[in-house]
């Protein structure tokens, strides 16, 4: 064999070895992205991760959303805190309305439960009768076949392949109430229970100052309470309020081996859109950024973002109010699922254990 041909064969062999190595690395990475620990995360009934359209508290003829609480009187003063279980209520005066009332949310996981109720004409679906339903639900643009709600469960699905899910619910006529949302999600972890995953909680503000864990820009106003109006007592709750008009922004490089992140903010009548960016983009998530609407008539703590991360990657997180917006941020919770010894759960980068999931 000539030298040139032997060289060509060696180059081809090298290319194939390189390609095989790349495929093996890619395959290994794909396996890492598959969760090893599945768990239910209760987003609650005031999560800003759920978007409601049209906006809250518009005039009745606009058929917007109204939030009620089980332990809060109907009399209202701006800045009041909602207490007890929340329901987001709306109605449609005509089945021929072109703009339905919508609730929607996206998440990474394999299932979900939405609690609530719906009233209106209901003709059961069958093979030869088109269903006449007061509402519709789609998962990743596919229409679900619905049945009347039972045990306060409006809709649920636990058979989705683990990945990025888009849930869209629309009321077409009648009335409905949406309550708590639970997602079935997961992370890469060595533990067999979410209760045993080392967890780190970082408050955005404490003792009148921004937590030095975060790098902050612009002006942030720190407060240690919410409420205290309309006859309500103050409720201890550290948070920081920032406005786009002052260039407010928070950023942080997340600790190594972070497997999951939860961000808590605050809803309220003076707050609006929050911009969240995680770079590089989390696995299974189509974008590195998210826009979250935190506006509501009532003030409340709220999960605004929850996402599994690749523990092999170091991520940069930034949060800021959108243009002409103000937002309030409370804390971030970080789960470190790998690389922690069983007898050293609290000694690595400040990770300990807490229980906030169901």
N, C-alpha and C positions, 0 to 999 in steps of 0.2 A: 504494500500500500504506500502510495506516495506521501511525502511529508505534509503537503497541503491538504490531502484528503483526510489523513490522520488528524491533522489539526482541526479540520471541519467537524469530524466526528466527535472529537473531544469538546469542541465548542457546543455542539448540539447536546451532548451528554450533560455538559454543565448547565445549559439552559433548562433541560428537563429536570435536573436535580434542583435548580433554583425554583422552577415552577412548582415542583412537588413540595418543596419546603414551604413556599408561599401558601399552597393549598392546605398543607398541614397546619400552619399557623392560623390561617383563616378559619379552618374547621375547628381548631381548638378554641379560637376566640368566640366562634358561634356557640360552642358548647358552654363557655363561661357565661354568655349572655342569657342562657336558659336558667331560670330561677331554680335554686335547689331548696328554697324554703317558701312555701305558699302560705298566705295569711289573709284574713279579712281586715280591712281598714275602714272604720266608720268615719266617713267625712262629716257626719252630723247633719243637722237640719239648717245650718246657717253657713254652709261652705260656699265661698266665692268661686270654688272650682266648678260650681254649677252656674250656668248663665241663664237668666230669665229674660225673655223678650215678649212684648215690649217692656220698656223700663218699668221699675216699681213706681207705684203711687201716682200714676197719671190720673186725669179725670176719668170718672166711671165710663163715659161713652167711648173711651179708648180701650176698654177691656184690658187694663194692665194688671200687674200683680199687686197684691196686698199681703203683708206678713202679719200674722197674729201669733200671740204667745199664750200658753196655758196659764201663766201666773203673772201676766201683766195686764193692767186695766186698759179699757178701750180709750180712756182719756190720754192725750198724748202731748208731750212737750219735746221739742227738738233736743236731742242729746240723751233721751231716755234709753236705758238698757232693757233689751228684751229678756224676760226671765221665763224659765220653764221650756216646754217643748214648743217648737215653732212649726207653723204651717204656712206655706206660700199658696195663696188662694187666687183664683181667677175664674172667669166665665166668658162664654160667647153667647151673644144674643141671637145669633142667626147661623145656621149651618152653611149659609151661602157666603159668609164673610170670606174675603180673599186673603186676609192676613191672620193666620191662626196665632194663638197664644202658645209660646214655645218655651220648653225647658230643655237644656242640652248640656252635656259634659263629655270630656274626653279623658281617657286614662290608659295606663298600661296594666294589663291583667288578663284574667280569664272569665270574669263574671261580675255581676252587679245585682243589687237589690234596691228598688226605689219604693219607699213607703208612701201611702197616700190613699186617696179615694177619688171617684169620679161619678157624676150623675148625668143622666141623659138617656135618650132612646138607645136601646141595645138589642140588636138582632144577632144571635149567635152565628159564627162563621160555619159554613159547611161546604161540601164539594160543589154544590149546585146553587148556593145562595151567596151573593156577595155580602159581606158583613157590613152592617150599618152601625158604626161605632162612634161614640162621642169623641174618641181620641185615637191617635196613631203613634206607634213607636217604631223607630228604625235603628238597627245596629249595623254600622258600617254601610249605610245606604240600603240595607235590605229590610223590608217591612216584616215585623214580627206578627205572628198570629196571636191575638190577644183573647183573654177570657176575663169575665168580671172579677174585680179585685176581691181577695179573701184575706182575712186576718190582717187587714191594714197594709197588705202588700199590693202595690199598684202593678208592678211588673218586676220580673227577675229572670236571669239567665245565667247558668253556671256551666255552660258547655262550650264556651268560646275557646279557640286556640289562643294560647298566651301571646299577647302582642298589643299593639296600639288599637284602642277601641273608640269609636265615635257613636255616642248615644244621642238620639234626637227624639223628643216627645212633643206632640202638638195637640192641643185641644181644638176640635173643629166645631163643637156645639155643646151646650150644657155647661156644667161647672166642674171644677176639680180642685183638689188640694194636694200639694206635694210636700212630703216631710223629709225624713232623714235618708241619706244615700250611703250605701255600703258598697265598696268595691272589693273584689277578690284579686289581690295583687301578689307580688313576690319579689324576692331578692336572692342574690348569691350569698349564701351563709353556711357556716360550718355547724351552727346550732340546729337542733331539730324542733325548736319552739321559738316563736318570736319573743317570748318572755325572757329568753336566755341570750338574746343578741345584745352585745354591748352598745349602749346608746349615749349620745351626748346632746344635751339641750343648751343652746346658747340664746339667752335673751338679747334682744336688740338694744334694750336700754335698762339701766339699773342705777338707783341712787342718783338720779338726775343727770346721768351722762350716758352717751353712746358706749356700748360694750367695745373695748379695744380689740376684741376678736374681729370686728369689722373695720374696714377702711371707709370713712364717710366723707362725702363732698357736699358742699352747699350747706343750707341751714336745716337742722332737724330740731323740732321742739319735743322735749321729753316730758312725759307725764307718768305719774304712778297710780292713776285711777281712771275709771270711766264712771258715768252716771253722776249722781249728785244733783239732778234737776227733777222738776215735776214731783217733788215729795220723795224721791228715791234717795237712799243713802249712797254714799260713794262706795264703789267696789274696787278693791286693790287690784291693779292691772297695769304693769309696766309696759309702755309702748312709746314709739317715737313717730311723730307726724312730720312729713316732708312734702314740699310743694315743688312742682316743676319750675315755678317762677323764681325759686332761689337756687335752682340747680341741684336739688337734693338727690343723692345717690348713695347706696351702700354696696360694698363689694367685699369678697373674701375668697381666698383660695381654700377649698375644702380639704380637710385632713386626708392623708393617704388611706386607702382601703375603705373609703365610704361606699356603702352598698345601697343606701336608700336615704332620701331627703324628704322632709315635710316642712313646709313654710306656713307659719301662722301669722295672719294679719288681723285687721279690725274692720268691720263694716260700720257704716254710718252715713248720715244724710249729706255730709260735707266731703265725703271721699269719692273717688272715681276710679280710673283705670290704673292698674299697677303693671309695670313692665318687668318681666323676669327673664334673665338670660343665663344659661348654663353652657359653658364652653370648655371642651368640645361638646357636641350634642349628646345627650344621654342615649344609650342603646335602645333600640326599638321605638324611639321617639322621632318623628319625621322632622322636627325642627328644634333648634337650640333655644328658642325663645317662646314666651307665652304672654298674652295680654289677659289680665284678670280684672273683672269689674267688681269693686268692693262697695259700691253705693247701695245703701238700703236705708229705709226710714228709721230703723232701729240700730243702736250700737250693740255690737256683739263681737266676741272672739270668733275667728273664722279660719278654717284650713283653706288656704288659697292655692296650694300646689303640693303634689305628692308624686314622686317619681323614683323608680329603681335606677341605680347607677352601676357602672362597671367598676368593681373595686380595684382593678389594675390601673385605672386612669385617675389622674389628679385633675379635678375640675375647678374652674373659676366661676363663681356665682356673682351676679350683679342684679340689683333691684332698684327701681326708680319709678317715680310717678310719670305717667304719660303726659303729653303736652296739655297744658291748662288743667292739670289735675293735682289733687292732694291725696296722699295715702297714709295709712297708719300701719306700722309693722310691729309685731310682738316678739317672735322667736323663730329659730329654725331647730329642727330635730334631726340628728344624723345617726344612722345605724351603720356600724362597722361589723360586717358579717364574717370576714376572713382574717387570718393571720393573728388571731388572739388566742393565747393559751387558755385552757379551761380554768386554771387556777390563777389567772392574771387578768381577769375580765375588766378591772378598773384601772389598770396601770398603763394602758397604751393610749397616748395622746388625749387623755382626759375622758375616754369612753367608759361609761358605766352601764347600768341596766335600768330601764324604766318600762312601765307598761302603759301604753296609750292606745292599744289596738284591741280589737275584739276577736 
